[in-house]
Amino acid sequence: MHAFLTGPMFYISIAVLVIGLLVRVVRYVRGLDWKLDRVAYRAHRKAGIKGAARSIFKWLVPFGTRSWRVQPVMTVVFFVFHIGVLAVPLFLLAHNMFLEEKLGFSFFTLPAPAAEILSWAVLAAALVLVLRRIALPEVRILTTFHDYFILALTAAPFVTGLICRYDPANYDFWLLVHIAAGELLLILIPFTKLSHVVTFFLSRAQIGMDFGIKRGGMKGKGMAW
């Protein structure tokens, strides 16, 4: 089972992830309305690119937008969660050794204590996000089973990874569960809301281009909008 999960199944999960996200990108771009979007974007490319870059940058910086600033606690929780979710899988030493062996490249590595702290921080942030969906009526009314499933799916590799760390007697079993959870996550990313790993940038770019061109960004420059 270990050989299958770290061999064929790993390559399958990477292929599904990459191809699935590429399809998401293509479908998003092809879905843009020719009259409302692409005409303006092509005619005013410089202003559009500037608006897109500004929008993406502001939303990637903690407290960079008004929406982040009016909810400071949730902003901290949100960024802790996402930084941990990205940093631990990419920069954990064991993961990089695996990447080097299977794909021929690796990233810089986090110190083990930092990776452990980040893993716990991800789980704590995930718990806060769940409690928020339960406690706040305006969020609860928009929450479905899918949202809880996504949080559980994202947290699963961190839970199993920490169990591997603290339960050496059952390490082999939990390692298999950890690998399976990680690969399931990779496979499901393109088919769930987790696809926002790419659609976030696409949607923020589109909104930024809209504001940079059509909604006041080119005011006074003779534009019909």
N, C-alpha and C positions, 0 to 999 in steps of 0.2 A: 504493500500500500504506500509506503514512504517513497519508494522508487517511482511509482506512478504519479503521485502528487507532486513530487519535485522534478518530474520529467515531462511526460506528455501533457499532463493536466496543467502544468505551469505554462507551457507554450500555448495551449488552447486558451487559457484565461487571458493571457497577454494579447493574443490575436483578436479575441472577441472584444476586449477593451478598446484596442486601437481602431479596429475596423468600425466598431459600433459608434465610437465618438466621431470618427470621420464622417460617417453617414449622418449623424446628428448635425454636424457643421454644414454639410452640403444641403440638407433639407431645410435648415434654418435660412441660409442665404437664398436658396431658391424660393422660399416662401415670402420673401420681401415683396411688397407691392410695387410694381413698376412705376405707377403714377405717383404714389405718395412717398416712396422712399428712394428707389434707385436713381430716378432722374435727378433729384436734388443732390444726392451723394456724388454722382459722377460730375455734375456741373460745378460743384463747389467742394472739390476733393480736399483742398488744404484746410478749409474751415471745418470740414467734417472730421478729418483726422485729428485736428487739434481738439475738437469737442470730445471725440471718442477717447483720446488719451487722457484728457482731464477727468472725464467721468470715471474711467477705470481706476486711475491713480487715487482719486479722492475716496473711492469706496474700498480700496485696498489698505488705506491708512487708518489706523484706529482714531476715531473722533475727527476724521477728515471731512465728514458731511454732517449736516444738521441732524439727520436721522440717527447717526451714531451718537451725537452729543446729547440728545434729549433722552436717551436711554443708556446712561453710562455703565450701569451694572451689566445689562445684557450685552453691551458692546464688548466689555472685558471677557465675559463668558464666551461669546461668539468667537472672538479672536483666539482665545486660549484653546478652544475646541478645534478650530480649523488649523492652527499652527501645529498643535500636537498630532492631529490626524495626518498631516503632510510630513512633518519632520521625523517622527518615529519610524514609519515604514521606509522612508527614503534614506535615512542617515544612521540607523542602527547598525552596529558593526556586523552582527550575524547576517543581516539582510544584505549588506554590501559584499560580504564574502560570497554569498549565494549568487548575487548579481554578477560578480566577476567570473564565477565559475560557469554560469549558464548563458550570460549575454556578453561577456567580455568587457564590461565596464563597471565602474562603481563610483559612488560619491564620497565626499568626506564623511567622517563618522562622528557621531555624538559620543561624549563620555557616557559610560553605562549609567552612572547616577542621574545624569540629565535626562536620558531616555526613560528611565524608570519614573522620575518625577513627572515628566510630560505625559506618560501613560496614565498615571493616576489623575493628572489634571484633566485629561480627555474624559475619563469616566465621571469625574466630579461635574464637569461642564455638561456632559450628556444627561446626567441626573437632573441638573438645574433646568435644562431645556425640556425635559419630560414634565417636571413639576410646573413649569411655566404654561405648558399646553393644558395641563389639568386645572390650574388655578385661575387663569385669566379667561373670562368669558369670551372676550373678543378673539382670543387665539383658539380656545377650545371649540368654538363653533365652526372653525375652519379646519380642525384637525380630524384626520381619518386614521384608520388602522394602518394605512400605507406610511404615514408619518412616523408612527411608533416603530413600525417594521424597519424603516430606514435607519432610525437611531440605533435600534438593537443590532442591525446588520453591521453598522459602522463600529459599534462598541465591541462586538464579538472578538475580533482579532486582538484587541487590547486586553480584554478579560482573559482570554486563553493564553496570551503571551505572559501575563503576570502570574497566572497559575503555574505555567512552566517554570517561572522564576522561583516561586515559593513552594513548589511541590515536587522536589527532585525524585521522589519515590515513584511518581507516576509521569515522569517527564516524557517518555516516549509516546504515551497515549495522548497527552495534552498537546504535544508538538504536532501530531497528526491532525488533531482538531483545529489547532491554530493555523496550520497551513491550509486546511480545507476552508476555514472561515475566511481567510484572506483571499483565496482564489475565488470563492463564491462572491465576495464583495467586488472583485475586479470584473467578473462576468456580468454582474447585475448593474454596474454603474451606467452603462449606456441606455438601459431600459427603465430606469427609475429616476426620481428627482436628483439622484446623485450625479446625473449628467450635467448638473450645473457647474462641474469642474471645467466645462468648456462653454456651456450656454450662458453662464454668468458674464463672461467676457464678451460674448456676442451681443447679449441684450444690453449690457452697459454701454458698449460701443454704439449700438443703434440709438439708444436714448441720448447719449452724448452728442452724436451727430445731429439728431433732431434739434436739440437745444442749440448746438453750435451753428446750425444753418437756418432752420425754419422758425424757431421759437425765440427770436430776439437776438441770436448770435450774430446775425448779419443785418441787424436793424440799421436803417439809414444808408444801405448800400444798393438800393434800387432793386431789391429782390421782391418778387411778387408775393411770396408768403408773408 
